[in-house]
């Protein structure tokens, strides 16, 4: 089951759109411009990411900081950890 969940998450990241990112930014209290959301979506589409690997996840947040800023990347990382805990998925992100 964990392989299925991991593939679903990877697939969702790969197919996030600019509009979805803008929607989520409002929902979770982030400030993103349309240009930043487009750059993030493009980055996610072009790169094979494994958010379950700590090294890859850190690189992903570094790229997010380069596109936006350190504060936004830090807030996104905190949100990810909160969501992981709320869904009881800590075992997948070690």
Residue pairs with C-beta under 8 A, 6 or more apart in sequence:
2 91
2 92
5 89
5 92
6 52
6 92
9 51
9 52
10 49
10 50
10 51
13 44
13 49
13 51
14 44
14 45
14 49
15 45
16 40
16 41
16 44
17 41
18 34
18 37
18 38
18 41
19 37
21 32
21 37
21 40
21 41
22 32
22 34
22 37
24 30
25 31
25 32
25 37
28 79
29 75
30 72
30 75
30 76
31 72
32 40
32 68
32 72
36 67
36 68
39 67
40 64
40 67
40 68
43 63
43 67
49 56
49 60
50 56
50 57
51 57
51 60
51 80
51 93
52 92
52 93
54 93
54 94
57 80
57 93
61 73
61 76
61 77
62 73
64 72
64 73
64 76
65 72
65 73
65 74
84 90
84 92
84 93
